[in-house]
């Protein structure tokens, strides 16, 4: 998988994580986004989100980090939905199925902070 395909996959999985959180929380979430790596720790970015995801999850066309928990984290002061991500410590490997049997590294989650923010 090349970098462009990986970024498209990341974008699709981020949207899927938002939709899943909306179902689980019973609330509609904003689509104005920011992104922050929680592990490894990184800055909050408000543009080129897929680029920031790829920066720490994509190594090269043959190697990605195989397990990344990703999903809604919180609302920032400007009302943007911050997507958070945690990269597990597994060594990079070819793109494939994750431990849930889904394509790619992304495990869809939401963080408890978002539940409180939309309650």
N, C-alpha and C positions, 0 to 999 in steps of 0.2 A: 504494500500500500504506500503510495507516495504522500508527500506532505499536504497537497491540495485535497486529496481524498480523505486524509485523516482529519483535516480541519472541517470538511463538510460533515463527516461522521460525528465529530465533536459537537457541531452546531445542532444536528438532528437529535443527539442524545441529551443536550442541554434542554431543548424544547420538550423532549419526552419526560425529562425529570420535572419540569415545571407542570406539565399536564398531570403527571402522576401525583404530585403534591397537591394540586388543585382538587383532584378527586378525593384524596385522603383527608384534606383539611376542610373540604366543602366551601372553599373560597376561591375567587378569581385572583390571580397574581399579576402584577404588572409585567409588561414585556420590554420595558426600558431596563437594561441590564448593566450590571457591573460584575466583576469576577475577582476572586481572591483564592490563591493557594493557601491552605492551612497547614499542609504537610506535603512537601517542604514549604516553609513559610514564605509568602511573597506579598508584593504590594497589591492593593486594590486597583484594578484597571477598569476603565469605562469605555474603551475603544479597543478594537482588534482583539476581542475576547478569545476567539478561536486560536489566534496566534499565541496568546499567553498560555492557553491550555496545551498547545503543541510544544511550547518551549520546554516544558518539564515532563511531557508524556511521550513525545515522539523523539526517537533517537535518529533513525534513518529508515529507508524504505523496507528494511528487513527486521527492524527492532523497535518495539514500543514497550513502555511499561504496561504490564498486563492487567493491573488492577488499580482503578481510580474510582473512588466513591465521589459522586458529583451530584449537586442539587441545590435547591434554594436554601440559603443560609439566613438572610435577614433583609430588612429594608434599610437603606442608608438614609441620611438626612435629607436627600433630595427625592426620596420616594422610589429610587431605583431598587430593583430586586437584585441582591447580591447573590451570585452563585458561588458556592464554596466547593473546594475539592481537596481530597486527601489521597495521596499516592502511597500505596502499600510498598513494602520493601523488596518485592520480588524483582529478580533480574530481568532486564529487557529480553524480549523474544519476538518472534513473528506475530503479526496480527492474527487473531483467531478468536475462538469462543472464550468468554470469561467463565468464572466458576458458577455463574447462574445459567450458563448455556446460551448466552446472548452474544452476538458478534461484537468484538472490540473490548476495550478495557473498562468501559464505564459501567459502574454499578449505580443505579438510580436511587437516590436517597433524598431526604430533606432533613434539615437540622432543627432541633427543638426551638431555637431562637425564632424561626419563622412562625411557628405555631403561636407563640406569645404575641408576635407582632401583628398577626391578622385576627386574633381572638376578639 
